[in-house]
């Protein structure tokens, strides 16, 4: 990742949760609000609902909390996106807010119910006035405008796609095409561009390509066993041994930024210098896959066995690694500040977790949700690597000036806040690190550290963090919502009366998140 931007303002008030009674439900129901007074959770015993399907039960459950969230009725305002039953038999049904059947970006809810007993609702609802009912612009024209906005003129790494949605701007819902534009090149991009569907103007745009630095232990030595594929007399860095429909594949960009080449060998001994970055990326991707499968029963990035794709030798002396929505990409470093970026388990775990987050909570890569996106990758990386609380300590060279690039035990050592009193309000632009996603991640990072060390288990803490992202967080969850989500996950896994639950409450309170 790039060095942090300097904060210009500090948050004047800490995030707080307001507890109020829900008149339409049982007396032990609580309504949780953030510091702006916006509801992000209704929890407790909300009563029973009927319905033959999870969708029917979810819509009926939403009618129980309509007054809390501010809508007249669930039917016509929400559409089911997906439903998941967890290990305890609780069904978590995600629904998008809709206007005339078109979803509203960043506004979704999760209904938690077990056999008709409603346990809570997570998320948000926005009362918005639609600017238009139908599009005047074609999807093809929207894609052209979106690509042009990014300034990229080469070949995209995957075809751009456009989805008609409503994008919230103030109290209006602007009918827009959401266009996803992903490419490699000297300055890689993973853009989400919202194009006004009536006049073609750009409503909002952000580049979600995530940049981090990592370690390079494998490059410095150490023999690793790797799974390869023999085809037509050549060995390929392709691992088909995992219980997945796809494969773990590692390929080579040969210090370019546009073309991808198979990494092959005439023997199955990958010992020369040019192979080492690929060997590490390949081996560690397998380790991370195994951790997710063995500890939380997740099958690859999307949960359904998709390919895990790594690209090494990206660019010349490129000082970064990133997830672009399709690939995990690693530069070789400049030899002065950093070594090869594919050489560390915590880097691979961090990048792969960005993909997992994309397929679970879908945290938007801006402001507090973006900081949580970063923090969740850091937390899982620290748990999977398991050796220390510094990220990038084996990667950095003397020229960088720091031993590592983030600390979860002491975020302030790297200029990051460890408490809401020091939250940094940065602009939601590329120059402002999209609202300080790398900087303010120090606050939830410290909460994870507090919790994991208090209970004496990174693995248990990581299981809770993963379950929270999968079942209790939406794309716009903020810090207060993350506290509620992890507490809900802890209650689901270990019980609300467990020592883990009270330890987690203390961990979040210690960083000023309520």
N, C-alpha and C positions, 0 to 999 in steps of 0.2 A: 504494500500500500504506500501511497505518497505520504510525506510528512504532514502533520496536522496543520490546519489553518488556525490563525489566531482568532480567538473569540472576541467579539465586540460588546456583547451584552451577556449578563447572567440571568438565569431564571429567578424571578423575584418571589415566587411562591412554590412550595413543594407540592407534588401530586398528592391529593388526598382522596379518600373514598368516603362518600356520604352514604349513610345507612338509613333507609326509610322503609316504612312498612308498605306492603302491597295490599291495597284494600280488596283486591279481587282474589286473593289467595290466602293460604293459611298464615297464621300469625307469626310463624318462624321464618317467613320469606323475607329476604333482604334485597334491596335494590342498591347496587354499587355504582357510584358515579366518580368521574375523574375531577380534577381541580377546576374544570370549566363547567361542571354541573351536568355533564353529558352521561347518560346511562351506558354502561358497558356490560353489566351482568345483572340478571335477576336470578337469585339462587335460593334454594330451600325446597320445601315440599309444596309444589304448585297444584297438586291434585292429579286426578286420573283423566285421561283422554281416550276416546275410542277411535277406531280406524283400522282398516284391514292392511294398510301399508304404512311404512315409515313416513311417507309424504303426507298422507291424510292425518296421521297422529301429530306430525310436526306443525301442520297448519292449524289444527285444533289447539295445540299447545300455545301457539303464538297469540291466539285470541285471548288467552288468559293474561297476557302481559301487554296487551295493546295500549292500555292507558299509560303504562310506564314508558313505553318507547314512542308513543304518540301517533299511532295509526288507527284508522277506524275498524279495519278488519284485515285478517291475514290474506284471505283469498283475493287475488288480483293485485296484491302488493308484494308477493314473494313467489319465487319459483325454486324448487329443489335443484341443487347442483349435484350433491352426492350424499350418500349415507354410509356410515361405518359403525359396526358393532364391536365394542372393545372386549378385552379379555374377561371383564366382569359381567358382560351381558347388557351393558348400557349402550343404546344406539345414539350416535351423534349425527344429526342430519343438518347439513349446511344448506342454507337457502340464500339466494341473491334477492335483494330488493329489486323490484321491477316497476316500470311505468309503461302501461299498455303492452306488457309482455317483454319489454326491452330492459335488460338489467342496468342497474345504477352502479357505476364503478366505485369500488371501495366501500360499499354498503351491504353488509351481509350479516346473517345471524346463524347461530348454531343452537339447535334444540337438543337437549340431553334428556332422554327418557328411557325407562326400562320397563318393558311390557305394559306400556300405557301410563306408568307413573312418571310424571314430569319432574325432573330433578333440577332444571334450570335452563336459562336461555342466555347465550353470550352474543354480543355484537352490537349493532347500531342501526338506527333508521333515520333517514333524513326527509323532512317534509320539503319537497322541491316542486317548483313549477317548471314544466317542460317547455323548452323554447321552440320545439317543432315536433310534429307527429311523424313526419316521413322525411327521408333524405332526398336532397336535390342533386347531390354529388354521387358519382358511382364509386364503388369500392376500388376499382382500378385507378381512378383519378386520385383518390385519397392515398393510396399506396405511393403513387408518384410524388405527391406533395410531401409525404412523410419522409421518404428516402431523400428527397431534395433538401429537406430541413436538416438532416444529419450531416450534409455536406459530403457524404461518401459517394464515390463514382465507380467503384470497382464491382466485383462479383460478390453477391451476398453469400454467407455461409449456409443459409437456408432461405427458401422463398419467403418473402414478406407476406403476411396475412392481415386481413382487416376484419374487425368485428364491430357491428353497429351497437353502440351503448350510449347511455347518458353519463356525461361527466359533470359532477357537481361543481358549480362556481357560485359561491355565495348561497343564495336561496333559490338558484335556478339549476335546472338539469339541462345541460347543453347536449343536444343530439350530436353524437360524434362517432367517427370511426377510430377504434383503437388499432393502431398499426404497429406491429412488432418488427423491428429491423435489426438483424444481427449480421455482423461481419467481422472479419479479422483485419489485417492490414497494419500499418505503422501505429495507428491509434485505433484499437479495436472498439467495437460498439455493440451494445445490446439494448437498443432504444425501445422505449414505449412512447409512441407519438399519438396524440389525440387530435384528429383533424375534424373541424366543424363540418358536419354533414350537409349543411345548407350553403355556406359561403366559402368553404375550403380553407379557412384560416386555421392556424395552429392554436389550439386551445391550451395544450400543455404538452411538454416533452421532457423526458429525463433519460439519461444513459445509465443503465443498471449494471454495466460491466463492473465487476467488483475487483479491486486491486488489493493484494496482500503480498507480503514477503514471507519467506519460510526458511527452513533449514536445509542443510546439504550433507548430512552425515554419510549417506550412501555413496556420494561422489568421492568422499575421502577414504573409502575403503569398506570392507565388509562383504562377505559372500552371501548372496541371497538365492534361495531356490525360487524359480519363476516358472509358471506354466506357459508353454508356447504351443504353436501349431505348425506341423510340418505339412507343406503343400508344394507339390511339383518340385521337390528337391530343395526347397528353401524353408527356413524357420521364420515364423512371424511372431511378433509380440501380441498374441491373441490367446486369451485364457477362456476356454469353453468348459472348464471343470466345475464352475459354480452352478448352484441350483437356480439358474435364471434362464429366461428365454433368449436373452441376448448374450453378449460376451464382454469381457474386459479387454479393451484394445488400446494399444499405445502406438502412436505414429509420430513421424518426424517432419518438421517444417524446414529443416536444413538452413536455419538462420534467416529464412525469409518470413514473410507475413501473409502470404496469399495461398500458396500451394502446399498440399498435404501429401506426404509420401509414406508408403509402408516402411516400417523398420524391419529389415530382414537380415538374415545371417545364413551363411552356407553351413555353419556348424551350430550346435546348441550351446556353445560356450561364448557368452556375451561379456567379454572382459576388456575389450579395447576402450579407449577414452570416449570415443564418439557414442558408444552404447550406454554409458553409465547413467546419464540423465533418464533415458528410456527405461532402463532396468528398475531404477528407483520409483519412477511414476507408476510403472506396471505393478511392481511388488506391493507398494503401499496402497494402491487402489484396491488390491485384493484383500489387504488387511482391514481396510475400512469397510469394504463390503461384508467381510466376515463378522466384524463387530456389530454392524446393524442387524445382520441376519441372526446372529447367535444371542444377542441381548434384547432386541425389541422385535424380532421376527419381521424385519423389513427386507423385502427382496429388491435390492438396488434402489436407484434414485427415485423412481416413480412408484415403488412398492410392487411393481408387476414384472420385474426382471428385465428392464430396459438395458441397452448397452451402456457401459461406462467408458467414455472416450477421453483419452489423454493425448495432448500434443506437446512435444518437447522441442527444444532448440528453436524457440520462437524469437525471431528478430535477431539483431546483432547487439550483444551486450545489454540485453533487455532486462531491466531491473524490476520485474513484476511477475505475478501469477494471477490468473483470473478465471472465473466461470462466466461463459458468455451465453448461457442458456442451452448450449449443445455440448460444448467441449470444456474440459479443464485444460488450461493452456499455461505453459511454463517457459519463462525466459532463462537464459544461461547466466544472468548476472554480468556485471562489468569487471569482476575480478578485483575490484578496489573496495567497493562497498558491500557487495554480495557475491556469494557463490551461486551455483546452479539452484534454481528454485524448485525443481521437481524432486529434490533429494531428501525430503523430510516428511515424516508421517503426519505431523500436525498441519502442514500445509495442505496435503492431499485430503485429510479429514475435513479441514475448513472449507475447501473448495467443493468437495462432494456434498457437504451439508448444505451449502447454498442451493444445490439442486434439490435436495430433500425438502428444504423449506419452500421452494417454489412449488412443490407438489403437495405440501400439507397446508400450512397456514397461508402461504402465498404472500408473506409480509412485503408490503410495498417498500421499495428501496429509497425512502426519503424520511427525514425527520425521525421521530421516535420509533415508528415501525421499522425504518431502515437501520437504526441503531440496534434494535432487537435482532434484526436479520444478521447483522455482523456479530453481535454478541452470541447468538445461538450457535453460529459456526465456530466461534472461539471456544465456547463451552464444550461442544462436542469434541473439538480437536484436543482440548486439554484432557478430557476424559479418555479418549481413545489412545492418545500418546502416553498419558499417565505418569510422566517423569518429573515435571515441574510446572510452574505457573507462568513461565515466560514463553511468549510466542516468537519464534524466529531466532532463538539464541545461538543455534548452530549455523545459521545462514550468514549472519552479519560478519563483516570484515572490519578491520580498524578504521578504514576510510569513512564508514557510516557514522561512527561516533557514539553508537549505542550498542549494548549487548542485547540484541533482540529488538522488537518493535512495539510490543504491548506486554503489559503485566496484568494478570488478573488478580494477583494478591495485593498489588500496589499500583493501580492505574496512574496515580499522580507522578510516579517515577518517569513516565513517558509523556507527561503533560496532559493526561486525560483526567476528567473528573471521576471521583469515587463516591460522590454524594450529590443529591439533587440541589443542594445549596450552591454547587459549582457548575450546574448544567450550563452548557454553552449554546446560546442562540446564534446559529450561523445561517446564512442565506441558503435557501433551497435551490442552489445552482451547482453546476459542476465545480466552480471555483470555491464554493462554500461547502464542498463535500456533501451535497444534497442534505443540508441541514445538520451536518456534523455526524454522519452515520458511523465513521470510524472513531471519532472523539468521544461522543456521548455513550458509546457502547461500554465505556469504562464503568458506568453505573450498574447496569445489569451484570456485567462481568464480575464486579466485586460482590454482588449479591450471590452469584453462583459459587464463587470462591468461599464466601461466608458459609453457605449452606453445605457444600461438599466437605469442607474441613470440619464443620460442626458435627456432622453425622459420621464422618470418617469413611466416606465412600464416594468417589467420583462416579462410579458406575450407576449407583442408585440415583444420584443427582441427575445424571445424564438421561436415565430412563424417564424421570419425571419431566425434564425439559422437553424431551422428544414427545412424550404423551401430551404435554400441554400444547405443543405446536400442531400435533395431529388432530386433537379433539377439542381444544378449548380456545384457540386463537384464530382470529380472522386476519384479513390482509391489512387492516388498519388498527390492530391492537397497539395500544400505547403502554408505557411503563406500568401504570396502575392496572391496566388490563392484564399485563403479563404476570403481575403478582397474583391476581385472581385466578388466572389460568393455571399457573403452577400449583397453587393451593388446591384447585379443583382436581388436577392430575394426581396430586399427593393423596387426597381423600379417596379418589377412585382406586389407587394402587395399594395404599397402606392404611387408609382410614383417617378421618378427621381428628380422632383422638390419639393418633400416634405421636411419638416423639419427633418423627420427621416433620409432621405438620407444624408443630410449635417451633421447631428449629427453622423452618422455612419462613414463618412469620417474622421471626427475629432477624433473619438474613436480609429480608427486604426492608424492614423497618430501619435497620442499621445504615442503609444507604438513602433513607428519606423517601422511599416509595411506599405509599399506602393505598 
